Amino acid sequence: MNDFKVKEVKPNCYFSKPVYLDKAFVLTAPEIPFSDDLLKLLDKWSFKTVYSEGEASDEYVRTGGDNVSSGAAAGTAAAGAGAGIGTVAAVSQQSDIDKLKKAEDFYTSFLFYVENMFVKASVSDELDEKAVTEKIKEIAEYIKEDRRFLMRILKNIEPAEGKNYLATHSVRTTILSMIIGTYLKLPTYRLIELGVAALMHEAGMLKLPSNIYLSQRALNPVEQKAILTHPVLGYSMLKSFNFPLPVCLAALEHHERERGTGYPRQIPGEKISLYSKIIAVTCSYEALSSKRPHKEAKDGYTGMLELLKNEGKQYDDTIVKALVLSLSIYPIGLYVLLSNGKKGQVVDVNPENPRFPIVQIFDEFTPDGKIKTMQTAPDVLTIVRPLKRMEIGN
């Protein structure tokens, strides 16, 4: 894969192979000109480099190696004089790039807010329940509008080295919990309360020495015992700042398990609050699918399978099912190898069957120039396996 500086790409040139953004997201096919509008959009969002295995030229030349579909070629002819496929494709690409960039900015802003909030809570003992609730209202609105693009960003942004993983974990758990809450059709006030509970579920960690909960080494027995106190510390801390009781209970109970094998009180499922049950599932899924100092991240599919096994019946089956139906077994954002040999990305769920989500197929286009999106289905198009990160750009 060759890299091309955006500022050096000529407007309306053609590449002999597909052009990618970040080595994954398809920008143009060989028959689609790299329009001036697209160049301006990339500059607007500060993308400096694009990637392709081909070369740029002033005119489109079909070669034997081009993976050009007859549908895309027909679309060029049908577009009519003065309005070719490139114009429509650029609009489609602009929409997706805009939404992905908007989702990335939103996620980054939310993470920055949480990092600062945790620092203030830890160092200055400051925590404003009303401000947290207002922030969660913003998250609820965004999830309602652009859940799919936020999930794609969530899946494919790696936490920065040296960053406070506690903030990242809390942000991701919050988004996942609120997506489940939306699926469960919680009324708005309860969805917001759930979001606050998810964001603050690890608050007790802030009462421990940072060299314990941010440790890059294995903890000794005394430190491990200290970690087990964080649910009680979180409950007391949130109560002291006048957070609602259901939020405080979620901090206390998120490590409880359905058969009474959790901590700190070993209570059974019927005594565990709904918010705690939801956070137990999303917290565990987030931990499974994220890199930690002592473990590599599992892909979303493998993490989902581990939760579906529900060994020891640790989690509420209704909540596990809600997670699967909200994200699909192949979660939104996952890069996959398809049965037709193409690579793609899961972009939406199939509520009828979580095993067959909707995928965006790289290197395939509809007659109007949009990147082809299909619902996978038995004996038609299926997912063979998830792709590892190093396979995406090959």
Secondary structure, DSSP 8 states (H G I E B T S, - for coil): -EEEEGGGS-TTBEESS-EEETTTEEEE-TTS-B-HHHHHHHHHTT--EEEESS-EESS----TT----HHHHHHHHHT-TT--HHHHHHHHHHHHHHHHHHHHHHHHHHHHHHHHHHHIIIII----HHHHHHHHHHHHHHHHHHHHHHHHHHHH----TTS-HHHHHHHHHHHHHHHHHHHTT--HHHHHHHHHHHHTTTGGGGGS-HHHHT-SS---HHHHHHHTTHHHHHHHHHHHTT--HHHHHHHHHTT--TBS-SSSS--BGGGS-HHHHHHHHHHHHHHHTS-BTTB----HHHHHHHHHH-GGG-S-HHHHHHHHHHHTTTTTT-EEEETTS-EEEEEE--TT-TTS-EEEEEEEE-TTS-EEEEE-BTTTB-EEEE--GGGTT-
